[in-house]
């Protein structure tokens, strides 16, 4: 995911910088998500969006006072987005860890691997629907 650089002006106030830069950061996040959703990215690839969303949310939290209560809805959706992406990441990371343990031939390990793969794919599908019904709406952009 290629992100453009957002410049902060040393001669402007924090509020002026936030009004200039934060919408661009949100636009970049939405563009990244749209691209991943459109290409039906596999669950493991969605981890990139999770990291980008985490940085976006932390940045927005710093400037919540500047934007006031209007920011609350956006922060709620960002947190919900991170929840979906975190669950997907947990399933894929656990599957990767399981492979690293070199116990793939054990029947229990095989069952767990199938379960985790199925879970990650199911959660990724649910996330795609969530993205369309939330980030696909103009009021969040």
N, C-alpha and C positions, 0 to 999 in steps of 0.2 A: 504494500500500500504506500503509494507515494504521496507525501503530504507537502503542500506548499509552505514556505516560511512565512510566519506572521511576525511583522515588525512592531516593536514598541517604541514610541517616541519619548525621548527623555525630556522633551519640552512640554509635553502634554500631561494632564492630570491622569490619575489611575482610572477615573470614570471615563474620560475621553478615550484612553487606550482600550479599556474594556469594551466600550461601544463600538470601537473600530475592529478589534481583534476577535472577540468572542463569537460574533456571528460567522466569521470566516472559519474558525475552528469547528463550529457546528456544521457548517456547510461541508467541510472536508470529511467529517465523521459520517454524515449522511451519504456523501458520494462513495465513501469506502463501503458502507453497508449496502447501498444500492448495487454496487458492483458485485459484491459477494453473493447477494441474494439472486441477482440476475444470472450469475454463472452457476447457481446451485452448488456453491462451494461445499466441499466435504466438511464434516464437523470439526476436524482438527484445524482447518484453515480459519474457522471463525474465531479462533483464539486471538488472532491479530486484531480483530475488531474489538474484542474484549479489552485488550490492552489500550487501544486507542480511546475507547469509551471511558475507561478508568481514568486516564490522564485528563480527558475532557471534563469529566465530573469533578475531579479534584480542582481543576482550574476554575470551573464555574462556581464551586463552593466558596472559593476565596472572594469572589465578586458578587455573591448573593446580596449583600447589603446595597450594592449599587443598583441592582435591578429590582429589588424588593420582592413582594409577594408573587409577582408574575413568574418569577423563576421557580417557584415551588412545584408547579405542574411539570415543568421540564425536568427538574431534579428527580421527581417521582418516576418519570418515564425512563430517565437514565439509569436509576437504581434498578428498575424492573428489567431493563435491557441487560444490565450487568448480571442480574440473577439468572436469567435464561442462559447467557453466555457462560457464566460460571458453572452451571449444571452440566452444560455440554463439555466444557473443559475438564471437569472432574471425571466424566465418563471416559473421555479420550486419554487423559493422563493416566488414569488407573489401568486402562487397557495397555498402554505403552509400558507402564511399570511391570505389569504382569508378564509381558513378553520378555522383559529384561531379566526376569527371575529364572528363565530357562526351564519353566515347568509346563510348557505348552502341551506336552503329551499326556499330562494328567487329566483324567476325565472331568474333574471338578474345575480345573483351570480352563479347559475348553468350553465348558458350559458358561463359566463366568465371562470369558472372552466374547462369546456369542451374545450373552445378555448385555454386556457393556457396549458392544458395537450396535446392537439393536436400539439400546437406550439412547446412545449418542445420535443416531440417525433420526429417531423419533423426536427427540428434543430439538434437533436442527430443523426439522419440518415445522414443529410448533413455533420455533423462533421465526422462521420465514413468514408465517402467517401473522405473528405478532408484529414483525417489522412492517408488513404491508398495512396493517390496521392502525398502527401508531405512527411510525416514522414516515409512512407513506402519506400521511395527512399534512396539508399545508400549515396548519397551526403549530406544528412542532418544528417547522423549518424557519 
